[in-house]
């Protein structure tokens, strides 16, 4: 199935403690390039998120936004260093005794609380395995969502390409019908031109005309190119109906080969009608090439 590289997906996981939202956006890209934006404290889950996406998406520039909201439970902890507080207290007590000549001033809790590093605020410890499980749940939903959207867009691309392939096939058939007539027409034109130049001063043999026409026919023979072009058309139709989810690069290569055959046919035929048809054919190939840039 053909899939577009453009899409958006959203997945959520919610329990009594937290709510996790994963949003995935993708656009065209030659390779699979994934960038994840998430709170730094959860960076341990980043590679797992990327792995889940890579299992189902093979091409595209993918941006992942992860947000986490907690309910009732704070995401920070307060840590009290009682050992350090005791040392501060002893130091203050000694300082008070020394400077006050035996008069002991009261050392308050508020004073101790202001001392550095006695009370510190730190991120709450998380159960990493549990958090990874939650991230996986939300990410899988987001990936399924974006894949569904890319498949819908891919169907539209496949329909458009299929129509253009039919047009290309029709033009190729017309060229195939036209090609055999070129030798006879060339022989007639050559004979008329030579007779005009000789103006009855010399005899023109049919054998000579036939030989020149045969040489022309050999140089302008486009049978091989037409056969290869037909083969490429057949392959492209097979790709459009196949089950391969990542065929953008294959189709892109095939389009390049079709364009190569078209250029060769145009240069070898030396015929205005075929040249005109080749311009139309190449225009359709170019339209397909533009569409292929958005196929995974």
C-alpha positions as CSV (number, residue, x, y, z in Angstrom):
1,X,0.0,0.0,0.0
2,X,1.3,3.4,-1.0
3,X,1.7,5.9,1.9
4,X,2.3,9.6,1.9
5,X,5.2,11.0,4.0
6,X,3.0,13.9,5.2
7,X,0.7,13.3,8.3
8,X,-0.2,14.0,11.9
9,X,-0.9,11.6,14.7
10,X,-1.9,12.0,18.4
11,X,-1.9,9.5,21.2
12,X,-2.7,9.8,24.9
13,X,-2.2,7.8,28.0
14,X,-4.0,8.7,31.3
15,X,-4.2,7.0,34.7
16,X,-4.9,8.3,38.2
17,X,-1.4,9.8,38.5
18,X,-0.5,11.3,35.1
19,X,-1.6,12.2,31.6
20,X,0.8,11.8,28.7
21,X,0.3,13.2,25.2
22,X,2.4,12.3,22.2
23,X,2.0,14.3,18.9
24,X,3.8,13.2,15.8
25,X,4.1,15.4,12.6
26,X,5.9,14.2,9.5
27,X,6.9,15.8,6.2
28,X,8.9,14.8,3.2
29,X,12.5,13.6,3.7
30,X,14.9,11.4,1.9
31,X,15.5,9.3,5.0
32,X,13.9,8.6,8.4
33,X,14.9,11.5,10.6
34,X,13.2,11.6,14.0
35,X,13.5,14.5,16.5
36,X,11.9,14.2,19.9
37,X,11.0,17.1,22.2
38,X,10.1,16.0,25.8
39,X,10.9,17.0,29.4
40,X,14.6,16.4,30.1
41,X,13.8,14.3,33.2
42,X,12.2,11.7,30.9
43,X,14.9,11.5,28.3
44,X,15.6,7.9,29.3
45,X,12.5,7.0,27.2
46,X,13.5,8.9,24.0
47,X,15.3,6.0,22.2
48,X,12.3,3.7,23.0
49,X,9.9,6.2,21.5
50,X,12.1,6.5,18.3
51,X,12.3,2.7,18.1
52,X,8.5,2.4,18.1
53,X,8.2,5.0,15.3
54,X,10.9,3.4,13.2
55,X,9.1,0.0,13.3
56,X,6.2,1.5,11.4
57,X,7.7,4.5,9.5
58,X,10.6,4.2,7.1
59,X,10.9,7.7,5.6
60,X,10.1,11.3,6.5
61,X,11.2,14.1,8.7
62,X,9.4,13.3,11.9
63,X,8.9,15.7,14.9
64,X,7.6,14.2,18.1
65,X,6.3,16.4,20.9
66,X,5.8,14.7,24.3
67,X,4.0,16.4,27.3
68,X,3.4,15.0,30.8
69,X,0.9,16.3,33.4
70,X,0.6,14.9,36.9
71,X,-2.5,14.7,39.1
72,X,-2.3,15.2,42.9
73,X,1.3,14.1,43.1
74,X,4.0,16.7,42.8
75,X,6.8,16.1,40.4
76,X,9.3,17.5,42.9
77,X,10.7,16.3,46.3
78,X,12.0,18.2,49.2
79,X,15.2,16.8,50.7
80,X,16.4,17.7,54.3
81,X,20.1,17.1,55.2
82,X,19.9,16.8,59.0
83,X,23.6,16.0,59.3
84,X,24.5,19.2,57.6
85,X,21.9,21.1,59.7
86,X,23.5,19.7,62.9
87,X,26.9,20.9,61.8
88,X,25.6,24.3,60.9
89,X,23.9,24.4,64.4
90,X,27.1,23.5,66.2
91,X,29.1,26.1,64.2
92,X,26.5,28.8,65.0
93,X,26.5,27.8,68.6
94,X,30.3,28.0,68.8
95,X,30.3,31.3,67.0
96,X,27.6,32.6,69.4
97,X,29.6,31.5,72.4
98,X,32.8,33.0,71.2
99,X,31.5,36.4,70.1
100,X,29.0,36.9,72.9
101,X,31.3,36.2,75.8
102,X,29.2,33.5,77.2
103,X,25.9,35.1,76.4
104,X,24.0,32.6,74.3
105,X,21.7,34.0,71.6
106,X,18.8,31.9,70.4
107,X,19.5,29.9,67.2
108,X,16.1,29.7,65.4
109,X,14.9,27.1,62.9
110,X,14.2,29.9,60.3
111,X,17.9,30.8,60.6
112,X,19.0,27.3,60.0
113,X,16.6,26.8,57.1
114,X,18.3,29.6,55.3
115,X,21.7,27.9,55.4
116,X,22.8,26.5,52.0
117,X,22.0,23.0,51.0
118,X,20.1,22.1,54.2
119,X,16.8,22.1,52.3
120,X,17.0,21.3,48.6
121,X,14.3,20.9,45.9
122,X,14.9,17.9,43.6
123,X,12.9,16.2,40.9
124,X,10.7,13.5,42.2
125,X,12.1,10.0,41.5
126,X,10.2,8.1,38.8
127,X,9.8,4.5,38.2
128,X,11.5,4.4,34.8
129,X,10.1,1.1,33.7
130,X,6.6,2.3,34.5
131,X,7.1,5.6,32.8
132,X,8.5,3.8,29.7
133,X,5.4,1.6,29.6
134,X,3.2,4.8,29.7
135,X,5.2,6.5,26.9
136,X,5.0,3.4,24.8
137,X,1.2,3.3,25.1
138,X,0.8,6.9,24.0
139,X,3.4,6.6,21.2
140,X,1.8,3.5,19.7
141,X,-1.6,5.3,19.5
142,X,0.1,8.3,17.9
143,X,2.0,6.1,15.4
144,X,-1.2,4.2,14.4
145,X,-3.0,7.5,14.0
146,X,-0.3,9.1,11.7
147,X,0.0,5.9,9.7
148,X,-3.7,5.9,9.0
149,X,-3.6,9.4,7.8
150,X,-0.5,8.7,5.6
151,X,-2.3,5.7,4.1
152,X,-5.4,7.9,3.2
153,X,-3.1,10.4,1.5
154,X,-1.2,7.6,-0.2
155,X,-4.4,6.3,-1.8
156,X,-5.0,9.7,-3.3
157,X,-1.5,9.9,-4.6
158,X,-1.8,6.4,-6.1
159,X,-5.1,7.3,-7.8
160,X,-3.5,10.4,-9.4
161,X,-0.4,8.5,-10.5
162,X,-2.5,5.7,-11.9
163,X,-4.4,8.1,-14.1
164,X,-1.1,9.6,-15.4
165,X,0.3,6.1,-16.1
166,X,-2.7,5.4,-18.3
167,X,-2.0,8.6,-20.2
168,X,1.6,7.7,-20.6
169,X,0.7,4.2,-21.8
170,X,-1.7,5.7,-24.4
171,X,0.9,8.0,-25.7
172,X,3.4,5.2,-26.0
173,X,0.9,3.2,-28.0
174,X,0.4,6.1,-30.4
175,X,4.2,6.4,-30.8
176,X,4.4,2.6,-31.5
177,X,1.8,3.0,-34.2
178,X,3.6,6.0,-35.7
179,X,7.1,4.5,-35.7
180,X,6.8,1.9,-38.6
181,X,5.6,4.6,-41.0
182,X,8.7,6.7,-40.6
183,X,10.9,4.6,-43.0
184,X,8.4,4.8,-45.9
185,X,7.8,8.5,-45.4
186,X,11.5,9.2,-45.2
187,X,12.0,7.2,-48.5
188,X,9.3,9.2,-50.3
189,X,10.7,12.5,-49.0
190,X,14.3,11.5,-49.9
191,X,13.3,10.5,-53.4
192,X,11.5,13.7,-54.0
193,X,14.3,15.8,-52.7
194,X,17.0,14.1,-54.7
195,X,14.9,14.3,-57.9
196,X,14.5,18.0,-57.3
197,X,18.2,18.4,-56.9
198,X,19.1,16.2,-59.9
199,X,16.4,17.8,-62.1
200,X,16.5,14.8,-64.5
201,X,20.3,15.0,-65.1
202,X,20.9,11.6,-63.7
203,X,18.9,8.4,-63.0
204,X,17.9,7.6,-59.4
205,X,17.6,3.9,-58.6
206,X,15.0,2.5,-56.2
207,X,17.7,0.3,-54.7
208,X,19.7,3.4,-53.6
209,X,16.6,5.0,-52.1
210,X,15.7,1.8,-50.3
211,X,19.3,1.5,-48.9
212,X,19.3,5.1,-47.6
213,X,15.8,4.6,-46.1
214,X,17.0,1.4,-44.4
215,X,20.0,3.2,-42.9
216,X,17.7,5.9,-41.6
217,X,15.3,3.3,-40.2
218,X,18.2,1.6,-38.3
219,X,19.4,4.9,-36.8
220,X,15.9,6.0,-35.8
221,X,14.7,2.6,-34.5
222,X,13.0,3.1,-31.2
223,X,11.7,-0.4,-30.7
224,X,13.9,-1.3,-27.7
225,X,13.1,2.0,-26.0
226,X,9.3,1.4,-26.5
227,X,9.6,-2.1,-25.1
228,X,11.5,-0.9,-22.0
229,X,9.1,1.9,-21.5
230,X,6.2,-0.6,-21.6
231,X,8.0,-2.7,-19.1
232,X,8.5,0.3,-16.8
233,X,4.8,1.1,-17.0
234,X,3.9,-2.4,-16.1
235,X,6.3,-2.3,-13.1
236,X,4.9,1.0,-11.9
237,X,1.3,-0.4,-12.0
238,X,2.5,-3.4,-10.0
239,X,4.0,-1.1,-7.4
240,X,0.8,1.0,-7.2
241,X,-1.2,-2.2,-6.4
242,X,1.4,-3.9,-4.2
243,X,1.5,-4.4,-0.4
244,X,4.9,-2.8,0.1
245,X,4.6,0.1,2.5
246,X,7.9,1.8,1.5
247,X,8.3,1.9,-2.2
248,X,8.9,5.7,-2.8
249,X,12.6,5.2,-3.6
250,X,11.8,2.3,-6.0
251,X,9.2,4.3,-7.9
252,X,11.5,7.3,-8.0
253,X,14.2,5.2,-9.6
254,X,11.6,3.8,-12.1
255,X,10.5,7.3,-13.0
256,X,14.1,8.3,-13.8
257,X,14.4,5.3,-16.1
258,X,11.1,6.1,-17.9
259,X,12.4,9.7,-18.4
260,X,15.6,8.3,-19.8
261,X,13.7,6.2,-22.3
262,X,11.6,9.2,-23.3
263,X,14.6,11.3,-24.0
264,X,16.2,8.6,-26.1
265,X,13.0,8.1,-28.1
266,X,12.7,11.9,-28.7
267,X,16.3,12.2,-29.9
268,X,16.3,9.1,-32.2
269,X,12.9,9.4,-33.9
270,X,13.6,12.6,-35.8
271,X,9.9,13.1,-36.4
272,X,7.7,16.1,-35.5
273,X,4.7,14.0,-34.5
274,X,6.7,11.8,-32.2
275,X,8.6,14.7,-30.8
276,X,5.2,16.4,-29.9
277,X,4.0,13.2,-28.3
278,X,7.2,12.8,-26.3
279,X,6.8,16.3,-24.9
280,X,3.3,15.4,-23.6
281,X,4.7,12.1,-22.3
282,X,7.6,13.8,-20.5
283,X,5.2,16.3,-18.9
284,X,3.2,13.4,-17.4
285,X,6.4,11.7,-16.2
286,X,7.4,15.0,-14.5
287,X,4.0,15.3,-12.8
288,X,4.4,11.7,-11.4
289,X,8.0,12.5,-10.3
290,X,6.6,15.5,-8.3
291,X,4.0,13.2,-6.6
292,X,6.6,10.5,-5.9
293,X,8.6,12.9,-3.7
294,X,5.8,12.6,-1.2
295,X,5.6,8.8,-1.1
296,X,7.2,6.9,1.7
